Amino acid sequence: YANGGSVTIASAGYYDVTGTLTDGSLIVDAGKNAKVFLRLNGVTITCSDDAAIRVNQADKVFLTLAEGTENTVTSGETYSEAALADKTDGAIFAHDDLTINGSGALTVTAAYKHGIAANDSLRITGGKITVTAPADTVHVNDSLHISGADITLSAGDDAIHSDTSVAILGGSITVNTCCEGIEAPEILIEDGAITVTSTDDGINACGTETSDGSLPGVTINGGTVTLLNSSGRDADGIDSNGALTVSGGEIYVSGPTSDSNSALDYDGTATVTGGTVIAAGYSGMAQNFGTDSTQGSILLTSRSTSTETIRVTDAGGSVLAEFTPAKAYNCVIVSTPALKQGGTYTVTMGGESTDVTLESLIYGSGSMGGGMGGRSKYGSPNPKVEEELKRPRRGILLRLGKYLWQMKWFLLLALGLTIGGNTFSLLGPTLSGKAIDCIGTQAGGVDFAGVRHYALLMVLFYLVSAIMSYFLSVTMVYVSRRVTLRMRSDLFNHIADMPVGFFDTHPVGDVISRIFYDIDTINTSLSTDVVSILASFITIFGSLMMMLR
């Protein structure tokens, strides 16, 4: 029935929809067990203040794109209060399960938030679908399955987003613009041709756990996946908060051009057992596949950046894999089924060639990886690290002492607070013993005044000890922050004065480690470890003295 410029379908059945709706919605509001089949047979639906197609209630709704037809759905920039109260956030919006199939074309243009949005599951199994939206082009609160469709997406935020899982089983997906390409806690790619051009992560397994309580993960078993970071920074190619598993298909990553990101980024494990992977990026945060892999993988870094073709050949000169990145790179991860343990291969990147012998299946791991020109091998010592480990520690301690000397009065205050706090804490058991002595062993012989006196002293001493411990913590946090601030400032000024050639021979990851991780370790040691060691020493010494009294 028609109502206020909209058309509502109120019962289960098959409906053939054609024609134009200039400012209204096609609404499905049937019974909770109803199955509704809508055949879009050349429709144009525009709604200025709500979803153009919305599902209020049904068991399942099927949108079938009739063969040879063009169907257009458009929504406005501002939704009505009623639509917002219903949390409507898509040009096509469904509260219940939605399936889009058929062989026709569908163009969705959203001016407010998402293009296609579903509170429950969404399945796209056919059609030529083009979606443009200021937020997510496809946004699903439950599971999303895609197979057999030809999809083109242009998003202001995520191209494909699910709060639970995304499974791509086939078809073609082209993402022209987006922030993150495919985002969900659990991502599975079985087949299909996927090309993502993003300004953030191309594929992101987000969150802390999946719907079944396991860690997030990306699994690629087939298909061709091409990921391009258009901005060249602030993004990973594949980013998994848990595991990354590759058993088939082809994966090509171009970007990022930033040492703070990497072509492959995972927090759990990364395993490759099949398929071809060529991932180009920068070396600062580079990660290779893990040792649980059953297929060879090579990570190499170069002294300079390049956009030249990456090529891997065997001992006979046959090309095993090649890829020309669209962005500059100085690090590459390559894995193909042809890489076997014990074999020797030539990797060409940035115009340089390196012969690599796979003594183990995994060659190179981040800053431990091999370098161009055969400078080092995975598992062999890094000469610079070995040389640094042999340097005398006395000079390092003296340099650290200079920073601590600048905070000498605060350190003396901390020492006094440590001694005072632990002394008052150690006197507690002594006062407890005196209070017990006042109780006596004879009936009626309790010295209540004495018990009260020593009990009050115990409370006072423990209170003073707690106050001193608090001010000790505050003092040491202040000291550690001031010291690390001065160290970082001096280190930054020192790096700024270094010649450019320094960065050609020192991995950027090592430099970043010095600036952040090593100084953070000093910060933690000063604020907590030093206090704990000193307090333990005073406690042991004080206890021993009391025992010998």
Buried (B, 14 or more C-beta within 10 A) or exposed (E): EEEEEBBBBBEBEEBEBEEEBEBBBBBBBBEEEBBBBBBBBBBBBBBBBBBBBBBBBBBBBBBBBBEEBBBBBBBBEEBBEEBBEBEBBBBBBBBBBBBBBBBBBBBBBBBBBBBBBBBBBBBBBBBBBBBBBBBBBBBBBBBBBBBBBBBBBBBBBBBBBBBBBBBBBBBBBBBBBBBBBBBBBBBBBBBBBBBBBBBBBBBBBBBEEBEEEEBBBBBBBBBBBBBBBBBBBBBBBBBBBBBBBBBBBBBBBBBBBBBBBBBBBBBBBBBBBBBBBBBBBBBBBBBBBBEEBEBBBBBBBBBEEBBBEBBBBBEEEEEBBEBEBBBBBBBBBBBBBBBEBEEEBBBBBBEBBBEBEBEEBBBBBBBBBBBBEEEBBBEEEBEEEEEEEEEEEEEEEEEBEEBBEBBEEBBEBBBEBBBBBBBBBBBBEBBBEBBEEBEEEEEEEEBEEBBEBBBEBBEEBBEBBEBBBEBBBEBBBBBBEBBBEBBBEEBEEEEEEEEEEEEEEEBBBBBBBBBEEBBEEBBEBBBBEBBEEBBEEBBEEBEEEEEEE
